[in-house]
C-alpha cells in the first residue's frame, strides 16, 4: 500500500519519467525520483511549481491524492481519482437505499467512537471528574445522536484541552493546526471513499448541499481526536509561534501514520481508513451496521515518525 507523503515547497518542476515522479529543482540543479507505487499523497505548498498533465493523469490513475494550498498554506484543492472501482454505480445505488434507521444506527456508533477517542486524549490531560462527565455523555448517545451529545462533548473537550478562553474557528495557531490536520485526514478519506466506488456527496449525517465531501465529513469524526492529540502535545510550540511554520505543517501531516487499533489490529491511520471504508461498503451490501469497523486511538507517538 502507498505510504509516502511528499511536501513540495520549492520551485520544482514535476514530471513523469519511467513511471517515477521526478522532481527537478533548476535553482539547486538537483533531481529526486519517487516510485508512484510508494506515494500516498503530494502536498503542493507553493504557486510556482510546474506539473505536466501526463503526471496529473498518472497520479489519478494510481490513486495518489494531490493537495493544493493557498498562500497561507491552507489546503484548498484536491485531485483524486475517478476510475478506481469497477462498478461505482452499483455501490452508489446501495448508498441511495440507506434508510433513516440505518443512518441513525451508524451515526450513533460513529459518535460513540469519537467520544471514546476524545476520552483517551483527555486521560492524559484532565481529572477523573472531567472524564466521568464525558463518559456519562457517551452512555446517553441515542440513535442519530438526536440530543447532540457530540456537540456538547466537543465544546467541553476543547475547553478542557485548550482553556476556557478557547473559541473554535478563531484566528489563532491552535485553530489553524486543527484545520490543517482535519483537511489532511479529509483528503485521505476522500481518496479511499472514491476508490471503493462510493459517492462522497451522499453522507450519513452530513448533507450539506454545497459540501462535496459529506461522507468524508462523517467518517472523519472518530479521527478528529488524533489531531487534538497532536495539538495538545505541541501546545507550547503553537502558542509561541505566530503562524504554522513549515516544520509544524510537516509534523501535522504525519498524523496519517499515527498508530491506531481497528478490528483488534494495531496499524496506522491511513490503513485504518481503508479498513473503515471497506467495512462501510460491507454494511451497505448487507443492510446492517454490525459490520462497521472504527479506529481507536493509541495514545503514543509513532514508533518512527514515518514520512516520505
N, C-alpha and C positions, 0 to 999 in steps of 0.2 A: 504493500500500500504506500502511496506517495506520502512523504513526511517532511520535506524541507519547506521552510518559509523563507523567501528571498525578499529583502527590503532594499529598494533602489533609491539612492539619494543623489547620485552624481549625474552628470550629463552623458549618460550612457546611450549607446546605440544597441538595440536588441534585435537579433535576427536568428533565424533557424539555420543550423549547419550540421548535416549528418544526424538529424533527429536530436540535436542538442541545442539548448538555449545558449546562445553566445552573446556575452556582454562585452562591448568594445568601448573602452574609455580612451578617446584620442588624446585627451589632455595628458593623461598619465601613460599613454602608449601601452596599455595593458589589455589582455583578453582573459575572460573567465568563461568556462563552459560547464553546463549542468545538464545531466541527462533528464529528459522530460519525465521519465519513469520515477524520478526521485522527488519531483516538485509537487507540493500540495497547494501552495498559494504564492502569488507575487504581489507585493505592495509597492506601488509606484508613488514615491513621495516627492516628485518634482515635476515641473511642467516643461522640462527641456529635453527629456529623453525621446528618442525616435524608436518606433517599433514597427516592424513590417507586417503587412496584412497576412502574409504567409504564416508568420509566427502566431498571430492572433487566432487564425484558423486552427493551427495545431494545438494551441492552448485549450481551445474549446473542445477539440476532438479528444484530447487527453484528460478532459475534466479537471483542468487546472484553473482555479479562480484567479482573476486579476482585479485587484482593488486599486482604484484611483482616488487620490486625496486632493483636497483644496490647499490653498496657501497656508492654512492653519494646521495642515496635516490631518484634518478630519476626513475619514473615508466618505466619499460622496458618490462613487460609482462602482459597479461590479459587473465583470464579464463572467458569465457562466455558460456551460454547455447546454444545448437544446436537443442533443441527439444521443443521450447515454442510455436510453431504455428502449427495448424492442417493441413495447406496446403501451405507450403512455395513456392512450385513450381508455383502455380497459381499466387502468388504475384510477384515472380521473372519474370514470363512471362510478366506481366504488366510493370515491370521495363524495360525490354528489348524493349518494344514497345514505350518507351518515344521518341517523335520526338525532333528534334533540336529546333523547335519553342517552344515546351513545356518546355524544359530545359532552354532556354533563358528567357522566361517569368518568370519562377520560380526563376531563378538566380537573375533577376532584383529585385524581391520582397525581396529575402534574403539579398542582398547587401543594399537595401534601409533601411531595418530594422537594419542592422549592423551600418550604418551611423547614423541613428536616435538614436540608443542607445549610440553611441560614442558622439553625441551631448549632451545627458543627463549627461554623465560623465564630459565633458568639461565645462558644465554650472557651475559646482562647482569650476572650476579652472581658466578659461580663460575669456577674454574680449568679449564683444558683437561683436567686429570686427572679432575675431577668429571664432566665431560661425557662423557669416554671411557667411564667405568663405565656411565653411563646408556645411552649408545649401544650398548654391548655387550649390555645387557639388552633393548634394542629388537630386536636380532637374534635373541634367544632366545625371543621370544613365540611360543607354539605355538597351534594351533587351540584355541579355548575358553580360552586362557591357563591351561592346566592346572597350570603351575608357579607361577602367581600372580606373574608379573613385575610386573604392575600394582601390587600391594600393596607389593612390595619397593622399587620405584621411588618410590612415593608417600611412603614413610617416609623414604627418603634425600633426596628432593626437599624435603620440609618442613623437615628439619633443616638442609639447606644454605641454604635461604631465610631461615628464622626463628631459627636457632640450635639447638644440641644440646639445650637445655632445653625446646624447644617440644613440647607434647603436644596432639595433635589432640583436639578436643572438650573441652578445658579451658575454664574460665570466665574468658576474657580477651578483650580487644578484637580481637585478630587472629582468633580463632575466631569471634567474633560477626560480624566483617566477612565472613569466608569463608561462614558460614552464610547471611547475608543475601544475598550475591551469588549463591550457588547457588540459593536459592529464587526469586530474580528470574529466573534462567535457566530454572529448572524450570517456572515459570508460563508463560513464553514457549513452551517446548517443549510443554507440555500443551495450550495453546491451539491450536498448529499441528497437533499429533497428532490432536486431535478434528476439526479442520477437514478433514482428509484421510480421515475415516471410520475411523480406527484406534481400537482399544481400548487405552487406556493401562494397563489391568490386566495385559495379556499382554506380558511383556518378552522380551528375547533372553537375557540372563544373569540379570537381577534377576527374582526370582519370589516375593517376599515376600507371604504370604497376606493381610497387613493393609496392604500398600502399594498405594494406588490408582493410583500413578504409576510402575509398574515400567518401562514403555517410556521414559518421560521420564528415569528414573534411568539407563537405558542410554545414551541419546543425549546426556546432559549430560557424559559423561566426556571427550570431546575438547575441551569448552568450559571445563572446570574451571580449566585453567591461566590462562585470561583473568582470572578472579577473583584468582588468586595474583599475576598480573602487576600488577593494580591495587594489591593489598595491599602488595606489597614496595616499590612506588613510593611508597607513603604510610605506610611503616613508622614513621617518626619521629612522625607525627601519631597513629597508632593506639597507640603506646607511651606517648605523653604524655597522651592523653585517658583519662578514667575509663569512658566509655561511647561508644556510637555516636551522635554528635550528629546533628541534622537535616541539617547540611551534609554530613557524611560519608555518611549514608544516601542523600542526593540524588546524590552523586558515584558511589556504588556502583551506583545504579540506571541510570547512564549506560552501563554496560558493554554493554548490548544494542545500543548504537550504535558500539561499537568496530570498527575495521576488521579484516577477515579476508579470506583468499583461499579461494575454493572453485570447483572446476571451471575453474581458470585465470582466474577473475574476481575483482577486488577489490570487496568490498561491505561491508555492515555485518552484525553478528552476527544481528540479528533477521531479515534477509533470508536469510542463510546457513542459519538454522534451517529456513526454509521450503524451501530447495533440498535440504537434507539429508533432511528427512522425505519430501518428494516423491520423492526418489531411492530411499528405502526402499520406498515403495509400488511403484516400478518393479521393485525386487528381488523383491518378493513375486509380482508378476504374472509375471515371467519365471523365477522359482525359481532366481535366480542372484545372488550378492552382487557381481558385477562392476559393477553399475550404481550402487553406493553412492557418494555424494559426501560427503566430510567436510571440515570447515573447518580451515584452517591459520592460526595466529595471526600477525598482522603486528605486530612489536614497535615500536609507536609509539602515541602518543595520538591520539584522534580529531582530525580536522582542525579541527573546530569543535564541541566538546562539545555536540552537539545534544540538546536535551531540551525537551519542551513544558511 
